[in-house]
Amino acid sequence: MNTKKKLAPAAAEKGARPSRPEDQRLPIGSMFAYGFQHVLTMYGGIIAPPLIIGAAAGMNSQDIGLLIAACLFVGGLATILQTVGVPFFGSQLPLVQGVSFAGVSTMVAIVHGGGGIQAVFGSVIAASLIGLLITPLFSKIIRFFPPVVTGTVITTIGLTLMPVAANWAMGGNNKAPNYGSVANIGLAAATMGIVLLLSKVGSAAISRLSILLAMVLGTLIAVVFGMADFSKVGQGEIVAFPTPFAFGAPTFELAAIISMLIVILVTLTETSADIIAVGEIVGTKVDSKRIGNGLRADMLSSAVSPLFNSFTQSAFAQNVGLVAITGVKSRFVVSAGGVILVVLGLLPVLGRVVAAVPTPVLGGAGVVLFGTVAASGIRTLSKVDYKNNMNLIVVAASIGFGMIPIAAPAFYDKFPSWFGTIFHSGISSAAVMAILLNLLFNHLRAGNSDNQSVFVAGTERLVRAEDLRCLAEGDRFENGRLIDCDGKEVPVQESGTVQPAEKAPEH
């Protein structure tokens, strides 16, 4: 009897479903297949910063290749830390980590300012350590992220990523002669069509792998039409471990550190938004402790990354869309993607295979992925109460403000560099505006009234009770006219006068 009692809990535990959606464990083959989708989705984004920064530093192709391998390697380690987690570090959510785009322009400016790549690495280390110290402040803002804020930010994330998908669909390189060609856009459209068709099939496995399968099929189409180039796959080393401080010891310059600290603040804001967004999509609880653990993992990864010749780390918003579109919420799937990134960082030959996937193929899949992020935000906004409050203007002003740097990239060029660094990101712009307006209208209630703005009046339709009592059964509204149950038009009273109908009703 005692044996049964001892075994029962174990058996129950074995057959029990995970208490959190993100803790689901899939067969190892499925985990790595879905994880590979995440790698393909973010691969173009993670290799772009080292390409840009390396070119700005005047590096040759071999050195730039070293930077790319380092970014893949560190991104994989950071992803594993974020998803698996250790005490105080890691949100344990399906978030892919990689080099943040937020700091690219700042790093290029540091390079051009004479500090070189060594000053970039030094500023990343110093600013990230400062960011690690201030994460408790950011983790306390969860109560200021109600659905009106989170929905706005999630929607903006999706919208701000659409130019990336469009650029990929056109070819990725605006200096190439075939940029924006019918062939490139046609290949992107074909890939997008395959995603949609595979998503419709009855098989859940095929539907969830629709992005990966569409990329494979899209690449095969590109091969048939001579639009894919695998000739460089065999060039270069097969195995290479990132050499610590391969470009020399980091240097620490005050101006560079201050500039990079602004980038870190932007990164903290964006990662907070991404953690909340993926929590909303997964359907799991995200509290201040979890945000704090995620932000600390971000900052620790960023502080360590220059040791292996990489840069600031941040959650990749495009992979949030992949979680939404596939419905695969397991964090261990993303952990498997992190392992793949580490392997790609150690095996440059495999990275070159993935790099050979034509950019328009990524663009076709990206349209669906990034659109799904925006749709997830709209779904969250549908839960917001807009009656007799200012939530509508919070959403309207925040999304509009977030779209400014997307619609006009040079909008903040004349502003101080620190201001442009923060608000050039549509995600950061929308997040800052949504938080401030939510505080102004929903927390600082002094001066609020039910009818203080046309935005309040327009959020719901009202009909006076006395007007309803005047209606009879069978009355109806046709073509802007009120018709009574006998088919006669009822006159409309405006400003104390009666506007007669063509023929006054008889009573």
C-alpha positions in Angstrom: 0.0 0.0 0.0 2.8 2.4 0.9 4.5 1.6 -2.4 1.4 2.6 -4.3 1.2 5.8 -2.4 4.8 6.6 -3.3 4.4 5.8 -7.0 1.1 7.6 -7.5 2.5 11.1 -7.3 5.4 10.2 -9.6 2.9 8.7 -12.1 0.7 11.6 -11.8 3.6 14.0 -12.4 4.7 12.0 -15.4 1.3 12.2 -17.1 0.5 15.8 -16.0 0.4 18.6 -18.4 2.9 21.5 -17.8 1.5 24.2 -15.5 2.7 26.9 -18.0 2.3 26.7 -21.7 5.9 27.6 -22.3 7.1 24.6 -20.3 5.8 22.0 -22.8 8.4 19.5 -24.0 8.2 18.2 -27.6 10.0 15.3 -29.2 13.6 16.2 -29.8 13.2 16.1 -33.6 10.3 18.5 -33.5 12.1 20.8 -31.1 15.1 21.2 -33.4 12.8 21.5 -36.5 10.8 24.3 -35.0 14.0 25.8 -33.5 15.6 25.9 -37.0 12.6 27.9 -38.1 13.5 30.5 -35.5 17.1 30.5 -36.7 16.0 31.1 -40.3 13.6 33.8 -39.3 16.3 35.9 -37.5 19.4 34.9 -39.4 19.3 37.9 -41.7 18.8 40.2 -38.8 21.6 38.8 -36.7 24.3 39.0 -39.4 23.4 42.5 -40.6 24.9 44.5 -37.7 28.3 42.9 -37.9 28.3 43.4 -41.6 27.5 47.1 -41.2 29.9 47.7 -38.2 32.7 45.7 -39.8 32.5 47.6 -43.0 32.5 50.9 -41.1 35.7 49.7 -39.3 37.3 49.0 -42.6 37.6 45.2 -42.0 38.3 42.7 -44.7 35.9 39.9 -45.5 37.7 37.4 -43.3 37.5 39.7 -40.3 33.8 40.5 -41.0 33.2 36.7 -41.2 34.8 36.4 -37.7 32.4 39.0 -36.4 29.4 37.2 -37.9 30.5 33.9 -36.4 31.0 35.6 -33.0 27.5 37.1 -33.2 25.9 33.7 -34.0 27.8 32.0 -31.2 27.0 34.6 -28.5 23.4 35.0 -29.7 23.0 31.2 -29.2 24.4 31.3 -25.7 22.2 34.3 -24.8 19.1 32.6 -26.2 19.8 29.5 -24.1 20.3 31.7 -21.0 17.1 33.6 -21.7 14.9 30.5 -22.3 16.3 27.9 -19.9 17.2 30.4 -17.2 19.2 30.3 -14.0 18.4 32.0 -10.7 18.0 35.8 -11.3 18.8 35.5 -15.0 16.4 34.5 -17.9 12.7 35.1 -18.4 12.1 31.4 -19.3 10.0 32.5 -22.3 10.4 31.6 -26.0 12.6 34.6 -26.9 15.4 34.5 -29.3 18.4 36.8 -28.5 20.8 38.4 -30.9 22.7 41.6 -31.8 20.4 44.6 -31.3 19.8 46.9 -34.3 19.2 49.7 -31.8 22.9 50.3 -31.3 24.2 50.0 -34.9 24.2 53.7 -35.8 25.8 54.6 -32.4 28.5 51.9 -32.9 29.3 53.2 -36.4 29.5 56.8 -34.9 32.0 55.5 -32.3 34.1 53.9 -35.0 34.1 57.0 -37.2 34.9 59.1 -34.1 38.3 57.5 -34.0 37.8 55.0 -31.2 37.7 52.1 -33.5 36.2 48.7 -32.8 38.0 48.5 -29.5 36.1 51.5 -28.2 32.9 49.9 -29.3 33.6 46.8 -27.3 34.6 48.9 -24.3 31.5 51.0 -24.4 29.3 47.9 -24.7 30.9 46.3 -21.6 30.6 49.4 -19.4 27.1 50.5 -20.5 25.8 46.9 -20.1 27.1 46.6 -16.6 25.4 49.9 -15.8 22.2 48.5 -17.4 22.5 45.4 -15.2 22.5 47.6 -12.1 19.3 49.5 -13.1 17.2 46.6 -14.2 15.3 46.5 -10.9 13.8 49.9 -11.9 12.6 48.6 -15.2 11.2 45.4 -13.7 8.9 47.5 -11.5 7.0 49.1 -14.4 4.7 46.1 -15.1 1.7 47.8 -13.5 2.1 50.6 -16.0 1.6 48.1 -18.9 -2.1 47.4 -19.1 -3.6 46.0 -22.3 -4.0 49.6 -23.7 -0.2 49.9 -23.5 0.9 46.3 -24.4 -1.5 46.1 -27.3 -0.2 49.4 -28.7 3.4 48.3 -28.4 2.8 44.8 -29.9 0.9 46.4 -32.8 3.7 48.9 -33.3 6.4 46.1 -33.2 4.6 44.4 -36.1 4.1 47.6 -38.1 7.7 48.7 -37.6 9.1 45.4 -38.9 7.2 45.6 -42.2 9.8 47.8 -43.9 12.4 45.1 -43.1 10.2 42.5 -44.8 9.7 44.8 -47.8 13.4 45.4 -48.1 14.1 41.7 -48.0 11.4 41.0 -50.6 13.0 43.6 -52.9 16.4 41.9 -52.5 18.0 43.3 -49.4 20.7 45.4 -51.1 19.4 48.6 -52.5 22.6 49.1 -54.6 22.1 45.8 -56.4 20.9 46.1 -60.1 18.0 43.7 -59.5 16.8 45.4 -56.3 13.0 45.7 -56.4 12.8 43.6 -59.6 9.7 41.7 -60.6 11.7 38.5 -60.1 12.7 39.3 -56.5 9.2 40.4 -55.5 7.7 37.4 -57.4 9.9 35.0 -55.5 8.8 36.7 -52.2 5.2 36.5 -53.3 5.6 32.8 -54.1 7.1 32.1 -50.7 4.3 34.0 -49.0 1.7 32.0 -51.0 3.3 28.7 -50.0 3.2 29.8 -46.3 -0.5 30.5 -46.6 -1.3 27.3 -48.5 0.7 25.1 -46.1 -1.1 26.9 -43.2 -4.4 25.8 -44.6 -3.7 22.0 -44.9 -5.3 19.6 -42.5 -2.0 18.4 -40.9 -1.1 20.4 -37.8 2.6 19.4 -38.1 2.8 20.8 -41.7 0.9 23.9 -40.7 3.3 24.6 -37.8 6.3 24.0 -40.1 4.8 26.2 -42.8 7.5 28.9 -42.5 10.4 26.5 -42.7 8.9 24.4 -45.5 8.0 27.6 -47.4 11.6 28.8 -47.1 13.0 25.5 -48.4 10.5 25.4 -51.3 11.2 29.1 -52.0 14.9 28.4 -52.1 14.4 25.5 -54.5 12.3 27.8 -56.8 15.2 30.3 -56.6 17.7 27.6 -57.6 15.6 26.6 -60.6 15.5 30.2 -61.8 19.1 30.9 -61.1 18.4 33.2 -58.2 20.3 31.3 -55.5 24.1 31.2 -55.1 25.7 28.4 -53.1 29.2 28.8 -54.7 30.7 30.4 -51.5 29.5 27.7 -49.1 32.8 25.7 -49.5 35.0 28.8 -49.1 36.6 29.4 -45.7 37.2 27.4 -42.6 34.9 24.5 -41.6 35.3 24.8 -37.9 36.4 28.0 -36.0 36.0 28.9 -32.3 35.6 32.6 -31.6 39.0 33.9 -30.3 38.6 36.1 -27.2 39.5 39.7 -27.9 40.6 38.9 -31.5 40.7 42.6 -32.4 42.7 43.7 -29.3 41.7 44.7 -25.7 38.7 47.0 -25.4 39.2 50.7 -24.6 36.9 52.7 -22.4 36.0 56.3 -23.6 33.5 58.3 -21.6 31.7 59.8 -24.6 31.3 56.4 -26.2 30.1 54.9 -22.9 27.4 57.6 -22.5 26.2 57.2 -26.1 26.1 53.4 -25.6 24.2 53.8 -22.3 21.4 55.5 -24.2 21.3 52.5 -26.5 21.1 50.2 -23.5 18.1 52.2 -22.2 16.4 51.7 -25.6 17.3 48.0 -25.5 15.8 47.6 -22.0 12.6 49.3 -23.2 12.3 47.1 -26.3 13.2 43.9 -24.4 10.5 44.7 -21.8 8.0 45.2 -24.6 9.0 41.9 -26.2 8.8 40.0 -22.9 5.3 41.3 -22.3 4.3 40.7 -26.0 5.5 37.1 -26.0 3.8 36.5 -22.6 0.6 37.8 -24.1 0.9 35.5 -27.1 1.8 32.5 -25.1 -0.9 33.2 -22.6 1.3 33.1 -19.5 1.8 35.3 -16.5 4.5 38.0 -16.8 5.2 39.9 -13.6 7.9 42.3 -12.5 10.2 39.5 -11.3 10.1 37.7 -14.7 10.8 41.0 -16.5 13.7 41.6 -14.2 15.1 38.2 -14.8 14.8 38.7 -18.6 16.4 42.1 -18.5 19.3 40.8 -16.4 19.9 38.0 -18.9 20.0 40.6 -21.6 22.5 42.8 -19.8 24.7 40.0 -18.7 24.9 38.6 -22.3 25.6 42.1 -23.6 28.4 42.6 -21.0 30.1 39.3 -21.9 29.6 39.4 -25.7 32.6 41.7 -26.4 34.8 39.1 -24.9 33.9 37.0 -28.0 33.9 40.0 -30.4 30.2 40.5 -30.4 27.8 43.4 -29.4 24.7 44.3 -27.4 22.1 41.5 -27.2 18.4 41.9 -27.3 15.2 39.9 -27.9 14.3 39.6 -31.6 10.8 40.9 -32.2 10.4 38.9 -35.5 10.6 35.7 -33.6 7.7 36.7 -31.5 5.6 36.6 -34.7 6.8 33.1 -35.4 5.6 32.0 -31.9 2.2 33.5 -32.8 1.8 32.1 -36.3 3.0 28.5 -35.5 1.3 28.3 -32.1 4.4 26.5 -30.7 4.8 28.1 -27.3 7.5 25.9 -25.8 10.6 27.8 -24.6 12.6 24.6 -25.2 12.0 24.9 -28.9 13.8 28.3 -28.8 16.5 26.7 -26.6 17.0 24.2 -29.5 17.3 27.2 -31.8 20.0 28.6 -29.5 21.9 25.4 -29.7 21.8 25.6 -33.5 23.1 29.2 -33.4 26.0 28.1 -31.2 26.8 25.3 -33.7 26.5 27.8 -36.6 28.9 30.0 -34.8 31.4 27.1 -34.4 30.8 25.8 -37.9 31.0 28.7 -40.4 30.3 26.3 -43.3 26.8 25.7 -41.9 26.3 29.4 -41.5 27.2 29.9 -45.1 24.6 27.4 -46.1 21.9 29.3 -44.2 23.3 32.6 -45.6 22.7 31.3 -49.1 18.9 31.4 -48.6 17.8 34.2 -51.0 16.7 37.4 -49.2 13.4 37.6 -51.1 12.5 34.2 -49.6 13.0 35.7 -46.2 10.9 38.7 -47.2 7.9 36.6 -48.3 7.9 34.8 -45.0 8.5 38.0 -43.1 5.3 39.7 -44.4 3.2 37.0 -42.8 5.4 36.8 -39.6 5.5 40.5 -38.9 1.8 41.0 -39.9 1.0 38.3 -37.3 2.7 40.4 -34.6 0.6 43.4 -35.5 -2.5 41.2 -35.5 -1.7 39.9 -32.1 -1.5 43.5 -30.8 -4.9 44.3 -32.4 -6.3 41.3 -30.6 -5.0 42.6 -27.3 -6.4 46.1 -28.1 -9.8 44.5 -28.6 -9.9 43.7 -24.9 -9.5 47.4 -23.9 -12.5 49.3 -22.6 -13.0 52.5 -24.6 -16.2 53.7 -22.9 -16.1 57.1 -21.2 -12.3 57.2 -21.0 -9.3 58.4 -23.1 -8.0 55.0 -24.1 -8.8 55.7 -27.7 -6.5 58.7 -27.9 -3.8 56.8 -26.0 -3.8 54.2 -28.7 -4.1 56.7 -31.6 -1.4 59.1 -30.4 1.0 56.3 -29.5 0.8 54.3 -32.7 0.9 57.5 -34.7 4.0 58.7 -32.8 5.6 55.3 -33.3 5.0 55.4 -37.1 6.8 58.7 -37.5 10.4 57.3 -37.8 9.1 54.6 -40.0 7.3 56.9 -42.4 10.1 59.6 -42.3 13.4 58.0 -41.3 15.2 61.4 -41.4 12.6 63.0 -39.0 15.0 63.3 -36.1 18.2 63.9 -38.0 18.3 67.6 -36.7 17.7 66.6 -33.1 20.5 65.9 -30.6 22.0 62.5 -31.1 20.8 61.1 -27.8 17.2 62.1 -28.6 17.4 60.6 -32.1 18.9 57.4 -30.7 15.9 56.9 -28.5 13.1 58.0 -30.7 14.4 56.7 -34.1 13.1 53.4 -32.9 9.3 53.2 -33.6 9.0 50.6 -30.9 10.6 52.8 -28.3 8.7 55.9 -29.5 5.3 54.1 -29.2 6.3 52.6 -25.8 7.3 55.9 -24.3 4.2 57.7 -25.6 1.8 54.9 -24.5 3.3 54.8 -21.0 3.2 58.5 -20.5 -0.3 58.9 -21.9 -1.6 56.0 -19.8 -0.1 57.7 -16.7 -1.6 61.0 -17.7 -5.1 59.8 -18.4 -5.6 56.7 -16.4 -3.4 57.3 -13.3 -3.3 61.0 -12.9 -7.1 61.4 -12.9 -7.3 65.0 -11.7 -9.2 67.0 -14.3 -10.7 64.0 -16.1 -14.4 63.9 -17.0 -16.6 61.6 -19.0 -16.9 64.1 -21.8 -13.7 66.1 -21.9 -12.9 65.3 -25.5 -14.4 64.4 -28.8 -12.5 61.1 -28.5 -14.5 60.2 -25.4 -17.8 61.1 -27.1 -16.9 59.1 -30.1 -16.2 55.9 -28.3 -19.8 54.7 -28.0 -23.2 55.4 -29.5 -26.0 56.8 -27.3 -29.7 57.0 -27.9 -31.9 58.9 -25.4 -34.5 56.8 -23.6 -37.3 59.3 -24.5 -36.4 58.8 -28.2 -36.8 55.1 -27.9 -40.2 55.5 -26.2 -41.4 57.4 -29.3 -40.7 54.5 -31.6 -43.5 52.0 -32.5 -43.1 48.4 -33.5 -42.3 48.2 -37.2 -40.5 51.6 -37.4 -37.3 51.4 -39.4 -34.4 53.6 -40.8 -33.9 53.6 -44.6 -31.6 55.7 -46.7 -31.2 58.3 -44.0 -34.9 58.6 -43.3 -37.1 57.3 -40.5 -40.0 55.3 -41.8 -42.9 54.4 -39.5 -44.8 51.1 -39.4 -47.2 52.4 -42.1 -44.5 53.2 -44.5 -44.7 56.9 -44.0 -41.7 59.1 -43.4 -41.4 60.6 -39.9 -40.3 64.3 -39.8 -37.0 65.1 -38.0 -36.8 67.8 -35.4 -33.6 69.9 -35.4 -32.8 72.9 -33.1 -36.4 73.3 -32.0 -37.9 73.2 -35.5 -39.6 70.4 -37.4 -38.3 69.5 -40.8 -41.4 68.2 -42.7 -41.3 65.2 -44.9 -42.4 65.2 -48.5 -45.8 64.4 -47.2 -46.6 65.0 -43.5 -47.8 61.9 -41.7 -51.4 61.7 -40.7 -52.2 61.0 -37.1 
